[in-house]
Amino acid sequence: MTNPRVLCFGEILFDFLSDQPGSPYEQVASWTPYPGGAPANVACALVKLGTSSGFVGCVGEDDLGNILVRLLQETQVNIDGVQRHATAPTRGVYVVRSETGDRAFAGFGNIDTSEFADTQLQADQLPVELFKTAEFLVLGSLEMAYPNSYEATMQAIQLAKQFNTKILLDVNWRPVFWDDPAAAPAVIHQLVKQADFLKLSDEEAEWLFETTDPSAIANQVGDISGVLVTAGEKGCAYWLQGNQGKIHAFAIDVEDTTGAGDSFLAGFLHQLCQRGIQSLETADTAYAIVRYASAVGAMTTTRSGAIAAQPIAAEVEAFLQLNQ
C-alpha cells in the first residue's frame, strides 16, 4: 500500500446508538453499536471517495479493538499508525437520539473517560515515515484531554511542521471527554494556532470565538488558510484564502446525523487533494469544493451509523447533478 495522502489522528471507538429515539439514557432498553470516532470516520470516508488515508490512534487488545482494526483494513485505510494497548479497553460512547435524529453524548457506561486505550497513544511510536509523505494531518481536540495522548498530539504537530504536512483541525468539542471542561478552551486555542485549516460547528465557533463568521474567526486566528463553520440544516459558511460564502443545506430526509461533519470534512479534503490548495484562491472553485463537502455530509445523514452511511464518489457526483 502506498503512503496515504491524509493522516487522521485521534480516536476510533464504538458509538452505541439508542434504539429508542426520544428516550433519555436511563430509559433506553437497547443500543446498536456503530464504529465511529471522528478521525476514523474521516479516514474511511476519504478512501470511499478515492483519496488514500491512514489512521493513527490506539485501541485495546480486545474484541472491540479487533473489530475496529479489521474495519480499517477492509476499508483500505493504512493502519501502520495503529497502536494496541494490553490492558486499557477500546472506547465505547453511549449516544441518545431525539425523535428528529439529533444526537447527544450520554457517557461511557461504567468506565472512567481517562481509562480507555485511546488516551494511551504513545508519542515515541508515531509512524514518522507516513508524515514524510502525507499532504494533510487531521486532528481533533479530544486527545488533548489526557496526558499521554496530549504528548502524542504535540509530537504529531511537530512532525507535520517538519515535513510540511498541512494541519486541519476539527474542534469536535465534547465536554464529556474532559475531566475539567473549563480547562479546554485554552488548550484548544493552543491547537488552533498550529492549524492551516479550521473546521468547527456554529456552537463551537460561538463558544471559542464569540462569532460564527468565518472571516472574523480567520481574523482572530491570524495565520490561517481556511475556516469552515458548519450549522447542520442551516448549511455552512466558509472563508478560504480570502474567498467567503455560504452553502445552503441540501433538502433531504435525515435518518441519523452521526458522522455528518466528518464526512463533510472528508469531502473537503478529497477535493483539496484533487485540485490543490492554490485552487481555493478562485472564488468559484472554493464554492464548488465546499458544496461538494456539504453533499458528502448530507448524504451520510440519510442512513444509520457514521462509517456505514458514507457515500462513494459516483454517488456524490450523481447527487450533485440531481441538486443543481
SEDO-174071 format. One record per residue (C-alpha): residue number from 1; z, y, x. Coordinates in steps of 0.001 Angstrom, whole numbers, plus 524288, in hexadecimal, padded with zeros to 5 digits. Layout:
<zamars>
  seq     c3     c2     c1
  NUM      Z      Y      X
...
</zamars>
This chain:
<zamars>
  seq     c3     c2     c1
    1  80000  80000  80000
    2  7FC50  80D47  8057D
    3  806EA  8177A  80700
    4  80953  81E87  7FA20
    5  80546  82CA0  7F7E0
    6  8119C  82FA6  7EFFC
    7  81F8C  82B47  7F30A
    8  82917  82B40  7E7A6
    9  8372A  82BE8  7EC25
   10  843A5  82908  7E48F
   11  8480A  8204C  7D985
   12  8422B  81480  7D2D0
   13  84A4E  80EF8  7C7BB
   14  84A59  80945  7BA24
   15  84AFD  8123B  7AE4D
   16  851E5  80AD0  7A368
   17  84C0A  8115E  7976B
   18  85358  810EC  78A9A
   19  84CA6  8089F  78038
   20  85303  810F7  7759E
   21  84D6E  81ED6  77640
   22  8570E  828A1  770AC
   23  86328  82072  773B2
   24  86D54  82579  77D70
   25  87048  81D34  7898C
   26  87C5D  816B5  783A2
   27  874BA  81208  777C4
   28  868A9  80CA0  77EB0
   29  867B9  7FE07  77BE8
   30  85CE7  7FA7A  7858E
   31  85560  8000E  7910D
   32  847E5  7FD6B  796C6
   33  846B1  7FE4F  7A5A6
   34  83B55  8060B  7AB45
   35  838CD  80805  7B9D6
   36  83A29  81659  7BD85
   37  83F92  82082  7C6C1
   38  83789  82CE4  7C84C
   39  831FE  82AA0  7D61E
   40  82E99  81C76  7D2EA
   41  827F5  820D8  7C657
   42  81FC1  82A9C  7CDFD
   43  81C16  82058  7D838
   44  8175D  816B8  7CDDF
   45  81022  82103  7C5F1
   46  808E4  8259A  7D228
   47  803D5  817FD  7D53B
   48  7FF4D  81637  7C72D
   49  7F79A  822E9  7C85D
   50  7F1A0  81E9C  7D545
   51  7F9E1  82566  7DFC1
   52  8014A  81CDA  7E969
   53  8100E  81E81  7E98E
   54  81C39  81922  7F00B
   55  82A2E  81877  7EB1C
   56  835F4  81B4A  7F3C9
   57  8433C  817A3  7EE39
   58  84E07  80D72  7EDB7
   59  850E3  8029F  7E3DE
   60  85AD9  7F7AB  7E387
   61  858D0  7E991  7E78E
   62  859BB  7E612  7D929
   63  850F2  7E1CA  7CE0B
   64  84E4D  7EFB6  7C98B
   65  84AAD  7F39A  7D776
   66  841A3  7E7D5  7D8D6
   67  83ABD  7EB1D  7CC19
   68  838B1  7F94D  7D021
   69  83379  7F5FB  7DDA9
   70  82A4E  7EC00  7D794
   71  8258E  7F649  7CDDE
   72  82271  7FFB8  7D8FC
   73  81B08  7F4F2  7E016
   74  81379  7F10F  7D3E6
   75  80FFB  7FF54  7D170
   76  80B62  80017  7DFA8
   77  8153E  80A53  7E3CF
   78  81862  80963  7F26E
   79  82658  80421  7F406
   80  8281C  805C7  802C2
   81  8326A  81019  7FFB0
   82  83A78  807AF  7F663
   83  84816  80483  7FB83
   84  850D6  7F9D2  7F5BC
   85  85FB2  7FA97  7F513
   86  86787  7EDEC  7F5EF
   87  872A7  7F193  7ECB5
   88  86F92  7FE19  7E51C
   89  868CB  7FB97  7D802
   90  85BA2  800EE  7D3CC
   91  85DB3  80C8B  7CAA6
   92  85C7F  80B88  7BBF1
   93  85CD3  8178E  7B32B
   94  85FBB  81718  7A49D
   95  856E0  82007  79CBA
   96  85915  82384  78E6F
   97  84DE4  828BE  78645
   98  84CEB  83243  77B10
   99  844DD  82ECF  76F19
  100  839E9  83770  77457
  101  83936  82FE5  78140
  102  840BC  83968  789E7
  103  84A22  832E4  7933D
  104  8577A  835B4  79917
  105  85E0D  82EE4  7A484
  106  86A82  8284A  7A000
  107  87004  822F7  7ACC8
  108  86FF6  816DB  7B555
  109  877CF  80CC0  7ADC2
  110  88483  8097F  7B4CD
  111  87FF9  80C87  7C2C8
  112  88312  8194C  7C9BD
  113  876FF  82176  7CCCD
  114  879EA  82142  7DB6F
  115  87A4C  81265  7DC50
  116  86BD5  80F70  7DA38
  117  8628A  80B1C  7E507
  118  859F1  8174E  7E44F
  119  8656F  81F75  7E969
  120  86580  8170D  7F5CC
  121  857DB  81AA9  7FA9A
  122  8589E  81B4C  80980
  123  85257  82683  81109
  124  85021  81E72  81D5A
  125  8481A  8144A  815E8
  126  83DD5  81D7B  81044
  127  82FBA  8190D  812CF
  128  82B7C  8234F  81CD8
  129  81DB7  81D85  81DAA
  130  81B3F  820AA  80F5D
  131  81F3B  82EE3  8111E
  132  81562  8306C  81C18
  133  809EC  82E78  812E8
  134  80F0F  83262  8055C
  135  809B8  83EF5  7FF92
  136  814CE  84105  7F5DD
  137  82340  83DA6  7F4D6
  138  8290B  83DAE  7E713
  139  837AA  84064  7E671
  140  8417D  84194  7DB79
  141  84F35  84722  7DBDA
  142  85721  83B48  7D75B
  143  858B6  83536  7E4CB
  144  85ED9  841F4  7E993
  145  86B01  83E5D  7E1A7
  146  86F71  833B5  7EB2C
  147  87269  83496  7F9ED
  148  8698E  829BB  7FF27
  149  85DC9  82C9E  7F6C1
  150  85FE2  83B34  7F94F
  151  85E77  83890  807F5
  152  85278  83030  8056F
  153  84C58  83B14  7FD3B
  154  84E8F  84512  807F9
  155  84898  83BA7  811DE
  156  83CC0  839AD  808FC
  157  83AF6  84871  8084A
  158  83BB2  84938  8170A
  159  83154  83EA7  81894
  160  828A9  8457F  80E91
  161  829A7  85247  81628
  162  8270B  84B2F  82302
  163  81A89  844CE  81E14
  164  8160B  84FF7  81533
  165  817F9  8481E  808B0
  166  818A0  85153  7FCFF
  167  82541  8506E  7F51A
  168  8254A  85079  7E64D
  169  832C5  851C2  7E044
  170  8350C  84D2F  7D263
  171  84274  852D0  7CF2B
  172  845B3  8480B  7C53A
  173  8533F  84D45  7C1C5
  174  85C1D  84283  7BC6F
  175  86A81  846C1  7BC33
  176  86ED7  838AA  7B9E1
  177  86AFF  83527  7C7EF
  178  87410  83F54  7CDF7
  179  882B4  83DA9  7CFC5
  180  8837E  84C7F  7D05F
  181  87814  85255  7C8AD
  182  87CAB  8601A  7CC3A
  183  8792A  85D58  7DA79
  184  86B0F  859E7  7D70C
  185  8644F  86741  7D600
  186  8675D  86B3C  7E418
  187  862CA  85DEF  7E910
  188  8564B  85E6D  7E103
  189  85334  86C5A  7E55F
  190  85444  8674D  7F354
  191  849D6  85D25  7EFE4
  192  84127  8672E  7E925
  193  84039  86ED5  7F5E7
  194  839D1  862F5  7FC59
  195  82F92  860AC  7F1BB
  196  82123  86421  7F1A6
  197  82035  86151  7E315
  198  82AD8  861E4  7D8C8
  199  82AB8  85B18  7CB92
  200  83560  85D56  7C19F
  201  837A8  85D18  7B302
  202  839AA  869C7  7ABA3
  203  84852  866A4  7AA7D
  204  84945  8643D  7B927
  205  841DC  870DF  7BBE6
  206  84B32  8789E  7B358
  207  856FB  871F2  7B9AA
  208  852BF  873FC  7C7DB
  209  84AE1  880A7  7C739
  210  84E82  88709  7BA2D
  211  8402A  8878B  7B667
  212  83588  87E1E  7B209
  213  82A92  8867D  7B7C1
  214  82472  87EFC  7C32A
  215  81FCD  88B44  7CA28
  216  82D7F  89137  7C962
  217  83306  88483  7CEEF
  218  828D6  8848D  7D9DF
  219  82CF6  89274  7DCAD
  220  83B47  88E84  7DDAE
  221  83858  882D9  7E673
  222  82F2A  88A65  7EF4B
  223  8274D  880E5  7F787
  224  82197  87727  7EDCA
  225  813F0  8729F  7E9E2
  226  8165A  86F3B  7DBBE
  227  82023  86EE0  7D08E
  228  81E79  86681  7C457
  229  8276E  86862  7B893
  230  82634  85E08  7AE00
  231  82B2D  85FEC  7A025
  232  82802  85361  798C7
  233  8212E  85613  78BEA
  234  8206A  86483  78F8B
  235  81724  86170  79ACD
  236  817D1  865B0  7A8E5
  237  81735  8723A  7B0EB
  238  812EE  872E0  7BF19
  239  81165  87BA2  7CAED
  240  80894  875AD  7D563
  241  80442  87D48  7E17B
  242  80503  889D4  7D984
  243  7FDED  88464  7CD8A
  244  8064C  88390  7C17E
  245  80486  87EB2  7B3BB
  246  80943  87659  7A876
  247  804A4  8696C  7A30E
  248  8076D  8665C  794CE
  249  80CD3  858DA  791F5
  250  8032A  84ED3  78CD3
  251  80509  84AF0  77E95
  252  80932  83CA6  77F08
  253  8125D  83316  77860
  254  81E47  831FE  78130
  255  824FE  824CA  78207
  256  82D6F  826A3  78E31
  257  82E65  83238  79781
  258  83412  82A1A  7A2CA
  259  82CA0  82CA8  7AF5E
  260  8234C  836BD  7A9AE
  261  826E3  840EB  7B3EB
  262  82519  836DF  7BEB4
  263  81790  83369  7B9B3
  264  81465  841F1  7B90B
  265  8185C  8431D  7C74A
  266  8100B  8375F  7CB19
  267  80455  83D4A  7C424
  268  8064B  84A01  7CB95
  269  8076C  84323  7D8CC
  270  7FBDF  83A37  7D5F6
  271  7F383  84634  7D37E
  272  7F883  84CF1  7DFD1
  273  7F50C  840DD  7E7C9
  274  7E76C  840D4  7E1CD
  275  7E49E  84F5A  7E2BF
  276  7ED2E  8543F  7EDE8
  277  7F7DF  85E9D  7ED83
  278  7EE3E  86983  7F096
  279  7E7A2  866DF  7E367
  280  7F377  86D2A  7DCD4
  281  7EE9F  87A61  7E192
  282  7E428  879B8  7D6F6
  283  7E9DB  87D5F  7C9B2
  284  7E14B  87410  7C1C9
  285  7E47F  868A0  7CAAE
  286  7F315  86B5F  7CA45
  287  7F236  86B5A  7BB62
  288  7EA5B  85EA4  7BB2E
  289  7F409  857E1  7C43D
  290  7FFBE  85B6F  7BBC5
  291  7F863  857C4  7AF61
  292  7F588  84A64  7B546
  293  803F0  848E3  7B8F1
  294  807D9  84CA4  7AB0E
  295  7FEB3  84252  7A57E
  296  804BF  837AB  7AE03
  297  8125E  83BE6  7A9A3
  298  80E86  83C72  79B46
  299  80829  82EFC  79B72
  300  81495  828FE  7A12B
  301  81C66  82D40  79529
  302  813DF  82555  78BE7
  303  819BA  8184C  79086
  304  82765  81370  793E4
  305  82D2B  81366  7A189
  306  82956  81BB2  7AD2B
  307  8213C  812FD  7B625
  308  81BFD  809FF  7AB80
  309  81689  815AE  7A411
  310  80EF4  81C0A  7AF34
  311  80035  81DC2  7AD74
  312  7F551  81A72  7B6FD
  313  7EB64  824AC  7BB54
  314  7E0B4  82048  7B1D2
  315  7EA17  821D0  7A659
  316  7EDA4  82F92  7AAC6
  317  7DF52  83381  7AC07
  318  7DC78  82E3D  79E5E
  319  7E86F  83544  798DA
  320  7E428  8422F  79EF0
  321  7D667  8407E  79971
  322  7DC18  83E70  78BEC
  323  7E509  84A47  78D2B
  324  7DBAE  8547A  79282
</zamars>
